[in-house]
Amino acid sequence: MSLLERDKGANQLYINPIFKIIKPLFWSSDTLAAKTPFGINENSAWGVDYRFGYVFWAYFKAENYVRAVRSF
């Protein structure tokens, strides 16, 4: 979620245009989705939607992408 921008950019996404987006849905490394409003679910994780600017949880079987990011 730290990569989400507050406002939509010129690329019409909530992410800095330096990142090229082919697909807007990405997994996060946070698997705490086990504590969702719908109960405990150990087979899920949080993801980020850069098209609409929100986070979501999904089952591991969902098809999302990953983005390698190096922190300093």
Secondary structure, DSSP 8 states (H G I E B T S, - for coil): -TTB-SS--TTSSSB-TTS--S--EEE-S--GGGEETTEE-TTEEEEEETTTTEEEEEETTS--B-------
